[in-house]
Amino acid sequence: MIKQFIAHHLVLLAPFAAAATAQIIKISIKQKQQKLKIKDFFIFTYAGMPSGHGALMVSLTTITGLTEGLFSPLFAISFVICLVIINDALRLRNYLSQHGEVLNILVKDLKNDDVLDQKYPHLLEKIGHTKKEVLAGSALGIVVSLLAYVLFY
């Protein structure tokens, strides 16, 4: 009964399993590098190894290709959206990281200025991914989807 449920919802469950696995690995790596407690991390943290976006989207594309076929319209749609999301993680969010750095410097320099009568939030400066992070997340997405397909489909 449970195996049937999982098989029926595999296209939804496998990508979320891949993304959750990526986030758990990411938090573990950051925790070891920064010697912080697990409670100090937010599960939906940006950037870091491996890419949760890469894992999620490549897993979705892989499991869709396996279950629907590589020439199906669903696979084509999934593939195109995957490319857009990965491009966003690699490029656009790195531009946003640079903007965050510059704005944080400007706000810090203007802190004593009368113009800044409001408290401005400190912007995140690392929200994009490197190619290695996206590749690792993508590989994780493929592995999770293949395992899910073999075990449950």
Secondary structure, DSSP 8 states (H G I E B T S, - for coil): -HHHHHHHTHHHHHHHHHHHHHHHHHHHHHHHHHT--GGGS-TT--S-SS-HHHHHHHHHHHHHHHHH-TTSHHHHHHHHHHHHHHHIIIIIHHHHHHHHHHHHHHHHHTTTSTT--S------S--S--HHHHHHHHHHHHHHHHHHHHHH-
